[in-house]
Amino acid sequence: MARSATPQVASATVVRIVVVAAITLLGLYGVYLVRNVLVLVLVAAFLAVGLDPAVRRLESLGLSRGLAITSIFVGVVAFLFAFALAVVPPLVDQIGRFGTDLPRFVQEVSETNPRVREFVAENDIPEKLKQAVSDVPNLIGTSFGDVVGIAGSVMGAVFSLLTVLILTIYFALSLSRIREGSLRLVPKSKRAQATELMDPILQKIGGYIAGQISVALVAGALSFIFLAVVGVPFPVALALWVAIAALIPLVGATIGAVPAVVVAFATSLGLGVATLVYFIVYQQIENYVIAPRVMTRAVDISPAAVLLAALIGGSLLGFVGALMAIPAAASIKLIIQEVVLPRAETA
């Protein structure tokens, strides 16, 4: 009987393994299908945790949690709306002027450099640029499919942004309940230790958000000083855009530099080159000096770990990875210090 039971047990084990593997694969496939939604949820949860310190400060002033969250988001939306009204019209005007004056810029450069003049004359560059600029309206009119595709991409980005905004508000309102519910999933014997780890980890995320805001303020202030000194038009609006874009880790300064460089080139060729060089240099300084030092104080990890975490996170998951890599690294460090090392010492 024992011998006959053995094949049955082995067969049942194989069936169980196959079923578990199939369920696992189906689950992973389901996660893959909804990966974009999961990314939005993850970003919203991250922002809700990061904004929690600011919400608590407003609560300490006597506001209810709902009113505190509403005040923060209304302020952010109002600022972005006012910023768009102040920046978009002059920026569109400068881009138009840049396109119109581009042939003249090429002509000026060719007059000061014999080799460039020869190249321009042989290829009839000014005439081709004028023709290209004059053909822009026709190209737009005949490329209706491309326009629709771009509009669809913009609408998709707006929808994702609104989704993140709504989810962030929901998570911020329910953060305490989410925290308590998450702790209930931990075995009761280890719940106290999990609580001791969770609170510092949440504080690290809040510290990271504050640190990134500090980096953005530095980028905006230095950009304003440079743009105002060299005479680039609209220095306040352009510096505000630099500060907003700098909230994006690693590549924020580059994104913020684009409007300033366009406006500078639309003003003069020399001013455009100087502005481009400034932002290239500043991007390196921010990545390797400013951001690591600020994040070291904000999340208590070394500058090398800050830079390495941001590079690895950006390589793996793009913007989302770069956004979450530094607090994740700080959380891993905390877990190693509080859990792994004590166990290693007592083993």
Secondary structure, 3 states (H helix, E strand, C coil): CHHHHHHHHHHHHHHHHHHHHHHHHHHHHHHHHCHHHHHHHHHHHHHHHHHHHHHHHHHHCCCCHHHHHHHHHHHHHHHHHHHHHHHHHHHHHHHHHHHHHHHHHHHHHHHHCHHHHHHHHHHCHHHHHHHHHHHHHHHHHHCHHHHHHHHHHHHHHHHHHHHHHHHHHHHHHCHHHHHHHHHHCCCHHHHHHHHHHHHHHHHHHHHHHHHHHHHHHHHHHHHHHHHHHHCCCCHHHHHHHHHHHCCCCCCHHHHHHHHHHHHHHHHCHHHHHHHHHHHHHHHHHHHHHHHHHHHHHHHCCCHHHHHHHHHHHHHHHHHHHHHHHHHHHHHHHHHHHHHHHHHHHHC
